[in-house]
Every structure is written in structure tokens, then in C-alpha cells.
Amino acid sequence: MSENVAGTPAPEWLTMPDLVEVLDESLGRVRRLIDEHYLIGSRRTGVFAVPSVFIVDGHPLSSLRGTVIVMQDAGFTDDEIIDWLFEEEESLGRSPIAALLDGHKSAVRRLARTLA
């Protein structure tokens, strides 16, 4: 596992071909999921890729989209959003992505709104 900009363990990354396979969707459909903010990715490794944890049971994590939109509306870049999702948040007692995976999207979005 590599480290991201914030120094926390970085996720495993899925490239576009990986996403097509994992989601069992066409490349066009995967691009639409990204364009419509169901998934978010980065080119920090040189190739566009999405953290694998954003895929749950072969589908984008359902609570990710609204959180991404809140953060983008607040002016955050995709890289900043990804970094924030994986940073430990004291008020949540874990990282925002861990809280989303545990079904606590309201708490995560409340916190995201305070960052604006």
C-alpha cells in the first residue's frame, strides 16, 4: 500500500479497464458514472483511477455521490475530496469513507458542509 498526500495509507486503485470489469459495465457507462459523480477518481498515479473501496458488491457506494457533490460545491478538487475521505476525522472517530461504508452518510455530509 502506498501513501497519499496526507500521509495516510492510500487505497488500492482501479483503472478504467478494471472498473469496466468490476462493475460489469461498458466503458461509456463507467464514464457516465464518473461524470455524474457516482464515482470519483484521480490522475495522481499518472493514469486515471478510482479507489477500489468506492465499489461495494459490484456497484458504486450509494452514499458517495451526495458527499462528492457537497464537497465539489464547496470548491474542493477531486484529489482533495479523495484525500479527505481517507483522513482520520476526530469528530467521526474514523475516516469519512469508513463512516460512509458503515451507513453514516448524514454525519459525513454534515461534517463536509462545515468545511466550506
DSSP file (Angstrom, degrees, kcal/mol; ACC not computed):
  #  RESIDUE AA STRUCTURE BP1 BP2  ACC     N-H-->O    O-->H-N    N-H-->O    O-->H-N    TCO  KAPPA ALPHA  PHI   PSI    X-CA   Y-CA   Z-CA
    1    1 A M              0   0    0      0, 0.0     2,-0.1     0, 0.0    11,-0.1   0.000 360.0 360.0 360.0 133.2    0.0    0.0    0.0
    2    2 A S        -     0   0    0      9,-0.2     8,-2.9     8,-0.1     2,-0.4  -0.318 360.0-110.9 -90.8 179.7    1.4    3.4   -0.9
    3    3 A E  B     -A    9   0A   0      6,-0.2     2,-0.1    -2,-0.1    -1,-0.0  -0.905  23.3-138.6-115.0 144.9    0.7    6.7    0.9
    4    4 A N    >   -     0   0    0      4,-2.1     3,-2.0    -2,-0.4     6,-0.1  -0.236  42.0 -81.6 -89.3-175.0   -1.3    9.6   -0.3
    5    5 A V  T 3  S+     0   0    0      1,-0.3    -1,-0.0     2,-0.1    -2,-0.0   0.842 129.1  54.5 -56.7 -37.4   -0.5   13.3    0.0
    6    6 A A  T 3  S-     0   0    0      2,-0.1    -1,-0.3     1,-0.1    -3,-0.0   0.545 114.8-114.8 -77.5  -6.1   -1.8   13.4    3.6
    7    7 A G  S <  S+     0   0    0     -3,-2.0    -2,-0.1     1,-0.3    -1,-0.1   0.492  75.7 124.6  87.2   2.4    0.5   10.6    4.6
    8    8 A T  S    S-     0   0    0      1,-0.1    -4,-2.1    75,-0.1    -1,-0.3  -0.603  77.6 -77.8 -91.5 157.9   -2.3    8.2    5.4
    9    9 A P  B     -A    3   0A   0      0, 0.0    -6,-0.2     0, 0.0    -1,-0.1  -0.297  52.2-135.3 -55.8 131.2   -2.5    4.7    3.8
   10   10 A A        -     0   0    0     -8,-2.9    -8,-0.1     1,-0.1     3,-0.1  -0.537  17.8-110.7 -88.3 155.9   -3.8    5.1    0.3
   11   11 A P        -     0   0    0      0, 0.0     2,-0.3     0, 0.0    -9,-0.2  -0.229  35.4 -92.3 -76.3 169.6   -6.4    2.9   -1.2
   12   12 A E        -     0   0    0    -11,-0.1    40,-3.1     1,-0.0     2,-0.4  -0.640  48.5-133.9 -75.6 144.2   -6.0    0.3   -3.9
   13   13 A W  E     -B   51   0B   0     -2,-0.3     2,-0.5    38,-0.2    28,-0.0  -0.834  12.4-154.3-110.3 141.8   -6.7    2.0   -7.3
   14   14 A L  E     -B   50   0B   0     36,-2.9    36,-2.6    -2,-0.4     2,-0.0  -0.961  13.0-148.7-112.8 124.4   -8.8    0.7  -10.2
   15   15 A T  E  >  -B   49   0B   0     -2,-0.5     4,-2.7    34,-0.2     5,-0.2  -0.248  38.2 -90.6 -79.2 175.5   -8.1    1.9  -13.7
   16   16 A M  H  > S+     0   0    0     32,-0.6     4,-2.5     1,-0.2     5,-0.2   0.925 129.1  49.1 -57.0 -47.6  -10.8    2.3  -16.3
   17   17 A P  H  > S+     0   0    0      0, 0.0     4,-1.8     0, 0.0    -1,-0.2   0.902 111.8  50.5 -59.9 -37.4  -10.3   -1.3  -17.6
   18   18 A D  H  > S+     0   0    0      2,-0.2     4,-3.1     1,-0.2     5,-0.2   0.917 109.9  50.1 -62.8 -43.1  -10.5   -2.5  -14.0
   19   19 A L  H  X S+     0   0    0     -4,-2.7     4,-2.8     1,-0.2     5,-0.3   0.900 106.8  54.2 -63.8 -41.6  -13.7   -0.6  -13.5
   20   20 A V  H  X>S+     0   0    0     -4,-2.5     5,-1.3    -5,-0.2     4,-0.9   0.919 115.2  41.3 -56.7 -43.4  -15.3   -2.0  -16.6
   21   21 A E  H  <5S+     0   0    0     -4,-1.8    -2,-0.2    -5,-0.2    -1,-0.2   0.944 117.1  45.1 -71.2 -49.0  -14.6   -5.5  -15.3
   22   22 A V  H  <5S+     0   0    0     -4,-3.1    -2,-0.2     1,-0.2    -3,-0.2   0.885 121.5  38.4 -65.5 -39.8  -15.5   -5.0  -11.7
   23   23 A L  H  <5S-     0   0    0     -4,-2.8    -1,-0.2    -5,-0.2    -2,-0.2   0.626  99.4-135.8 -85.5 -13.5  -18.7   -3.1  -12.4
   24   24 A D  T  <5 +     0   0    0     -4,-0.9     2,-0.3    -5,-0.3    -3,-0.2   0.926  62.9 125.4  54.7  47.6  -19.6   -5.3  -15.4
   25   25 A E      < -     0   0    0     -5,-1.3    -1,-0.2    -6,-0.3    -2,-0.1  -0.850  66.6 -95.1-128.8 163.3  -20.5   -2.2  -17.4
   26   26 A S     >  -     0   0    0     -2,-0.3     4,-2.3     1,-0.1     5,-0.2  -0.346  38.0-110.1 -72.9 161.5  -19.4   -0.7  -20.7
   27   27 A L  H  > S+     0   0    0      1,-0.2     4,-2.4     2,-0.2     5,-0.2   0.890 120.3  54.4 -59.5 -40.1  -16.7    1.9  -20.8
   28   28 A G  H  > S+     0   0    0      1,-0.2     4,-2.0     2,-0.2    -1,-0.2   0.900 108.2  48.4 -61.3 -41.6  -19.3    4.5  -21.8
   29   29 A R  H  > S+     0   0    0      2,-0.2     4,-2.3     1,-0.2    -1,-0.2   0.897 110.2  51.5 -66.7 -40.3  -21.4    3.6  -18.7
   30   30 A V  H  X S+     0   0    0     -4,-2.3     4,-1.7     1,-0.2    -2,-0.2   0.911 109.1  51.1 -62.4 -42.0  -18.4    3.8  -16.4
   31   31 A R  H  X S+     0   0    0     -4,-2.4     4,-3.0     1,-0.2    -1,-0.2   0.897 108.9  51.4 -62.2 -39.5  -17.6    7.2  -17.8
   32   32 A R  H  X S+     0   0    0     -4,-2.0     4,-2.7     2,-0.2     6,-0.3   0.903 105.6  54.8 -64.0 -41.0  -21.1    8.3  -17.1
   33   33 A L  H  <>S+     0   0    0     -4,-2.3     5,-2.4     1,-0.2     6,-1.4   0.878 113.1  43.4 -59.3 -36.9  -20.9    7.1  -13.5
   34   34 A I  H ><5S+     0   0    0     -4,-1.7     3,-1.7     4,-0.2    -2,-0.2   0.929 113.4  50.0 -72.9 -46.9  -17.8    9.3  -13.1
   35   35 A D  H 3<5S+     0   0    0     -4,-3.0    -2,-0.2     1,-0.3    -1,-0.2   0.846 112.1  48.7 -59.7 -34.5  -19.4   12.3  -15.0
   36   36 A E  T 3<5S-     0   0    0     -4,-2.7    -1,-0.3    -5,-0.2    -2,-0.2   0.270 117.1-114.6 -93.0  11.4  -22.5   12.1  -12.8
   37   37 A H  T < 5S+     0   0    0     -3,-1.7    31,-0.2     2,-0.3    -3,-0.2   0.639  81.4 124.3  69.0  18.5  -20.4   11.8   -9.6
   38   38 A Y  S   <S+     0   0    0     -5,-2.4     2,-0.3    -6,-0.3    -4,-0.2   0.770  85.7  24.0 -73.3 -25.0  -21.3    8.3   -8.6
   39   39 A L  S    S-     0   0    0     -6,-1.4     2,-0.4    -9,-0.1    -2,-0.3  -0.954  72.4-160.6-134.0 154.9  -17.6    7.7   -8.6
   40   40 A I        +     0   0    0     -2,-0.3     2,-0.2    11,-0.1    14,-0.1  -0.995  16.3 170.1-136.8 142.3  -14.6   10.0   -8.2
   41   41 A G        -     0   0    0     -2,-0.4     2,-0.3     9,-0.2     9,-0.2  -0.747  18.2-135.7-141.8-172.3  -11.0    9.4   -9.3
   42   42 A S  B     -C   49   0B   0      7,-2.6     7,-2.2    -2,-0.2     3,-0.2  -0.968  16.6-146.4-148.6 157.2   -7.6   10.9   -9.7
   43   43 A R    >   +     0   0    0     -2,-0.3     3,-2.7     5,-0.2     5,-0.1   0.113  64.5 118.8-107.6  17.2   -4.7   11.0  -12.1
   44   44 A R  T 3  S+     0   0    0      1,-0.3    -1,-0.1     5,-0.1     4,-0.1   0.740  77.1  48.7 -60.1 -23.0   -2.2   11.3   -9.3
   45   45 A T  T 3  S-     0   0    0      2,-0.5    -1,-0.3    -3,-0.2     3,-0.1   0.379 125.5-101.9 -94.7   3.9   -0.5    8.0  -10.4
   46   46 A G  S <  S+     0   0    0     -3,-2.7     2,-0.4     1,-0.1    -2,-0.1  -0.034 103.0  71.2 101.8 -30.4   -0.4    9.2  -14.0
   47   47 A V  S    S-     0   0    0     -5,-0.1    -2,-0.5   -31,-0.0    -5,-0.2  -0.949  95.2-101.7-119.4 138.8   -3.4    7.2  -15.1
   48   48 A F        +     0   0    0     -2,-0.4   -32,-0.6    -5,-0.1     2,-0.3  -0.380  55.3 162.3 -60.3 131.4   -7.0    7.9  -14.1
   49   49 A A  E     -BC  15  42B   0     -7,-2.2    -7,-2.6   -34,-0.2   -34,-0.2  -0.984  31.2-139.9-151.6 157.5   -8.0    5.6  -11.4
   50   50 A V  E     -B   14   0B   0    -36,-2.6   -36,-2.9    -2,-0.3    -9,-0.2  -0.946  35.0-102.4-120.1 137.0  -10.7    5.2   -8.7
   51   51 A P  E >   -B   13   0B   0      0, 0.0     3,-1.8     0, 0.0   -38,-0.2  -0.395  28.8-134.5 -58.2 132.6  -10.2    3.9   -5.1
   52   52 A S  G >  S+     0   0    0    -40,-3.1     3,-2.0     1,-0.3   -39,-0.1   0.774  99.7  70.2 -63.0 -26.9  -11.5    0.3   -5.0
   53   53 A V  G 3  S+     0   0    0    -41,-0.4    -1,-0.3     1,-0.3   -40,-0.1   0.671  83.8  71.9 -66.9 -14.9  -13.3    0.9   -1.8
   54   54 A F  G <  S+     0   0    0     -3,-1.8     7,-3.0   -14,-0.1     2,-0.5   0.557  88.0  74.7 -75.7  -6.6  -15.7    3.1   -3.7
   55   55 A I  E <   -D   60   0C   0     -3,-2.0     2,-0.5     5,-0.2     3,-0.0  -0.936  62.9-179.2-108.6 123.2  -17.1   -0.1   -5.2
   56   56 A V  E >   -D   59   0C   0      3,-3.4     3,-1.4    -2,-0.5     6,-0.1  -0.985  69.9 -16.4-126.1 122.7  -19.3   -2.2   -3.0
   57   57 A D  T 3  S-     0   0    0     -2,-0.5    -1,-0.1     1,-0.3    -2,-0.0   0.863 129.3 -50.8  52.3  41.1  -20.8   -5.5   -4.2
   58   58 A G  T 3  S+     0   0    0      1,-0.2    -1,-0.3    -3,-0.0    -3,-0.0   0.620 123.9  89.0  78.0  13.0  -20.1   -4.6   -7.8
   59   59 A H  E <  S-D   56   0C   0     -3,-1.4    -3,-3.4     0, 0.0    -1,-0.2  -0.963  86.5 -90.2-138.0 154.3  -21.8   -1.2   -7.6
   60   60 A P  E     -D   55   0C   0      0, 0.0     2,-0.3     0, 0.0    -5,-0.2  -0.383  57.3 -93.0 -59.9 142.2  -20.6    2.4   -6.7
   61   61 A L    >>  -     0   0    0     -7,-3.0     3,-1.7     1,-0.2     4,-0.6  -0.424  37.7-140.8 -56.1 118.8  -21.0    3.1   -3.0
   62   62 A S  T 34 S+     0   0    0      1,-0.3     4,-0.4    -2,-0.3     3,-0.4   0.802  95.7  51.1 -61.2 -33.1  -24.5    4.7   -2.9
   63   63 A S  T 3> S+     0   0    0      1,-0.2     4,-1.0     2,-0.1    -1,-0.3   0.526  92.2  79.1 -83.4  -4.8  -23.7    7.3   -0.3
   64   64 A L  H <> S+     0   0    0     -3,-1.7     4,-2.7     1,-0.2     5,-0.2   0.912  82.6  61.2 -69.4 -42.7  -20.6    8.6   -2.2
   65   65 A R  H  X S+     0   0    0     -4,-0.6     4,-2.5    -3,-0.4     5,-0.2   0.913 105.1  44.5 -56.2 -52.9  -22.4   10.7   -4.8
   66   66 A G  H  > S+     0   0    0     -4,-0.4     4,-2.3     1,-0.2    -1,-0.2   0.875 114.1  50.6 -61.8 -38.0  -24.1   13.2   -2.5
   67   67 A T  H  X S+     0   0    0     -4,-1.0     4,-2.2     2,-0.2    -1,-0.2   0.918 110.4  49.3 -66.0 -43.5  -20.9   13.6   -0.4
   68   68 A V  H  X S+     0   0    0     -4,-2.7     4,-2.8   -31,-0.2     5,-0.2   0.920 111.1  49.9 -60.9 -44.6  -18.8   14.2   -3.5
   69   69 A I  H  X S+     0   0    0     -4,-2.5     4,-2.6    -5,-0.2    -2,-0.2   0.913 109.0  51.5 -63.5 -43.1  -21.4   16.8   -4.7
   70   70 A V  H  X S+     0   0    0     -4,-2.3     4,-1.1     1,-0.2    -1,-0.2   0.930 114.1  44.3 -57.3 -45.7  -21.4   18.6   -1.3
   71   71 A M  H  <>S+     0   0    0     -4,-2.2     5,-2.2     2,-0.2     4,-0.2   0.888 112.8  50.0 -70.8 -39.0  -17.6   18.8   -1.4
   72   72 A Q  H ><5S+     0   0    0     -4,-2.8     3,-1.7     1,-0.2    -1,-0.2   0.906 108.3  53.8 -65.2 -39.7  -17.4   19.9   -5.0
   73   73 A D  H 3<5S+     0   0    0     -4,-2.6    -1,-0.2     1,-0.3    -2,-0.2   0.800 104.5  56.3 -61.9 -28.2  -19.9   22.6   -4.4
   74   74 A A  T 3<5S-     0   0    0     -4,-1.1    -1,-0.3    -5,-0.2    -2,-0.2   0.478 126.9-101.9 -82.9  -2.8  -17.7   23.8   -1.5
   75   75 A G  T < 5S+     0   0    0     -3,-1.7    -3,-0.2     1,-0.3     2,-0.2   0.558  70.4 147.4  98.3   9.1  -14.8   24.2   -4.0
   76   76 A F      < -     0   0    0     -5,-2.2    -1,-0.3     1,-0.1     2,-0.1  -0.534  43.2-128.7 -79.0 144.3  -12.8   21.0   -3.3
   77   77 A T     >  -     0   0    0     -2,-0.2     4,-2.4     1,-0.1     5,-0.2  -0.421  28.4-105.6 -81.0 165.1  -10.9   19.3   -6.2
   78   78 A D  H  > S+     0   0    0      1,-0.2     4,-2.5     2,-0.2     5,-0.2   0.906 122.6  51.0 -59.3 -41.8  -11.3   15.6   -6.8
   79   79 A D  H  > S+     0   0    0      1,-0.2     4,-2.5     2,-0.2    -1,-0.2   0.910 110.4  49.0 -62.9 -41.4   -7.9   14.9   -5.3
   80   80 A E  H  > S+     0   0    0      2,-0.2     4,-2.5     1,-0.2    -1,-0.2   0.888 110.9  50.8 -65.2 -38.3   -8.7   16.9   -2.2
   81   81 A I  H  X S+     0   0    0     -4,-2.4     4,-2.6     2,-0.2    -2,-0.2   0.938 111.2  47.4 -64.2 -46.9  -12.0   15.1   -1.8
   82   82 A I  H  X S+     0   0    0     -4,-2.5     4,-1.3     1,-0.2    -2,-0.2   0.932 112.4  49.6 -61.3 -45.4  -10.3   11.7   -2.0
   83   83 A D  H >X S+     0   0    0     -4,-2.5     4,-0.8     1,-0.2     3,-0.6   0.931 112.0  48.5 -58.6 -45.6   -7.7   12.7    0.5
   84   84 A W  H >< S+     0   0    0     -4,-2.5     3,-0.8     1,-0.2    -1,-0.2   0.897 105.8  57.6 -62.9 -40.7  -10.3   14.0    2.9
   85   85 A L  H 3< S+     0   0    0     -4,-2.6    12,-2.7     1,-0.2    13,-0.4   0.810 112.5  41.1 -60.4 -29.1  -12.4   10.8    2.6
   86   86 A F  H << S+     0   0    0     -4,-1.3    -1,-0.2    -3,-0.6     2,-0.2   0.506  93.3 100.1 -99.8  -5.1   -9.4    8.7    3.7
   87   87 A E  S << S-     0   0    0     -4,-0.8     2,-0.3    -3,-0.8    10,-0.2  -0.564  83.5-105.7 -80.1 145.0   -8.1   11.0    6.5
   88   88 A E        -     0   0    0     -2,-0.2     2,-0.6     7,-0.2     7,-0.3  -0.537  33.8-155.5 -67.5 130.2   -9.0   10.2   10.1
   89   89 A E  B >>> -E   94   0D   0      5,-2.0     4,-1.8    -2,-0.3     5,-1.2  -0.950   8.0-154.9-114.1 116.4  -11.7   12.6   11.3
   90   90 A E  T 345S+     0   0    0     -2,-0.6    -1,-0.1     1,-0.3     3,-0.1   0.879  93.7  55.5 -57.2 -42.0  -11.8   13.1   15.1
   91   91 A S  T 345S+     0   0    0      1,-0.2    -1,-0.3     2,-0.1    20,-0.0   0.770 115.4  39.1 -66.6 -24.2  -15.4   14.1   15.2
   92   92 A L  T <45S-     0   0    0     -3,-1.0    -1,-0.2     2,-0.3    -2,-0.2   0.649 102.6-130.8 -94.4 -19.6  -16.4   10.8   13.4
   93   93 A G  T  <5S+     0   0    0     -4,-1.8     2,-0.3     1,-0.2    -3,-0.2   0.637  84.3  33.1  76.1  13.9  -13.9    8.6   15.2
   94   94 A R  B   <S-E   89   0D   0     -5,-1.2    -5,-2.0    -7,-0.1    -2,-0.3  -0.935 106.4 -56.7-173.4-175.6  -12.7    7.2   11.9
   95   95 A S     >  -     0   0    0     -2,-0.3     4,-2.1    -7,-0.3    -7,-0.2  -0.487  47.5-116.9 -78.3 153.3  -12.2    8.3    8.3
   96   96 A P  H  > S+     0   0    0      0, 0.0     4,-2.5     0, 0.0     5,-0.2   0.873 116.2  54.2 -57.3 -37.2  -15.2    9.7    6.4
   97   97 A I  H  > S+     0   0    0    -12,-2.7     4,-2.5     1,-0.2     5,-0.2   0.897 107.1  50.8 -66.0 -37.5  -15.1    6.7    3.9
   98   98 A A  H  > S+     0   0    0    -13,-0.4     4,-1.4     2,-0.2    -1,-0.2   0.903 110.7  49.4 -63.6 -40.1  -15.2    4.3    6.8
   99   99 A A  H  <>S+     0   0    0     -4,-2.1     5,-2.8     2,-0.2    -2,-0.2   0.902 110.8  49.7 -66.0 -40.4  -18.3    6.1    8.2
  100  100 A L  H ><5S+     0   0    0     -4,-2.5     3,-1.7     1,-0.2     5,-0.2   0.922 109.1  51.9 -62.6 -43.2  -19.9    6.0    4.7
  101  101 A L  H 3<5S+     0   0    0     -4,-2.5    -1,-0.2     1,-0.3    -2,-0.2   0.797 108.2  52.5 -63.5 -27.8  -19.3    2.3    4.5
  102  102 A D  T 3<5S-     0   0    0     -4,-1.4    -1,-0.3    -5,-0.2    -2,-0.2   0.394 124.6-103.8 -88.7   2.9  -20.9    1.9    7.9
  103  103 A G  T < 5S+     0   0    0     -3,-1.7     2,-0.4    -4,-0.2     3,-0.3   0.700  82.1 127.9  88.1  20.3  -24.0    3.8    6.7
  104  104 A H     >< +     0   0    0     -5,-2.8     4,-1.7     1,-0.2     5,-0.1  -0.359  17.1 141.0-105.7  53.1  -23.4    7.1    8.4
  105  105 A K  H  >  +     0   0    0     -2,-0.4     4,-2.8    -5,-0.2     5,-0.2   0.846  66.2  58.4 -66.5 -34.4  -23.8    9.4    5.4
  106  106 A S  H  > S+     0   0    0     -3,-0.3     4,-2.4     1,-0.2    -1,-0.2   0.923 107.4  46.7 -62.1 -44.1  -25.7   12.2    7.3
  107  107 A A  H  > S+     0   0    0      2,-0.2     4,-2.0     1,-0.2    -1,-0.2   0.896 113.7  49.1 -64.1 -40.0  -22.8   12.6    9.8
  108  108 A V  H  X S+     0   0    0     -4,-1.7     4,-2.5     2,-0.2    -2,-0.2   0.924 112.9  46.1 -66.7 -44.2  -20.3   12.7    7.0
  109  109 A R  H  X S+     0   0    0     -4,-2.8     4,-2.3     2,-0.2    -2,-0.2   0.872 109.6  54.5 -69.5 -35.6  -22.2   15.2    4.9
  110  110 A R  H  X S+     0   0    0     -4,-2.4     4,-1.2    -5,-0.2    -1,-0.2   0.941 111.9  45.0 -59.0 -46.1  -22.8   17.4    7.9
  111  111 A L  H  X S+     0   0    0     -4,-2.0     4,-0.7     1,-0.2     3,-0.5   0.910 110.6  53.9 -64.0 -43.0  -19.1   17.5    8.5
  112  112 A A  H >< S+     0   0    0     -4,-2.5     3,-1.1     1,-0.2     4,-0.4   0.885 104.8  55.0 -60.0 -39.4  -18.4   18.1    4.8
  113  113 A R  H >< S+     0   0    0     -4,-2.3     3,-1.0     1,-0.3    -1,-0.2   0.829 101.3  58.4 -64.8 -30.7  -20.7   21.1    4.9
  114  114 A T  H 3< S+     0   0    0     -4,-1.2    -1,-0.3    -3,-0.5    -2,-0.2   0.685  96.8  63.6 -73.2 -15.5  -18.7   22.7    7.7
  115  115 A L  T <<        0   0    0     -3,-1.1    -1,-0.2    -4,-0.7    -2,-0.2   0.622 360.0 360.0 -81.9 -12.8  -15.6   22.6    5.6
  116  116 A A    <         0   0    0     -3,-1.0    -1,-0.2    -4,-0.4    -2,-0.1   0.490 360.0 360.0 -66.3 360.0  -17.0   25.0    3.0
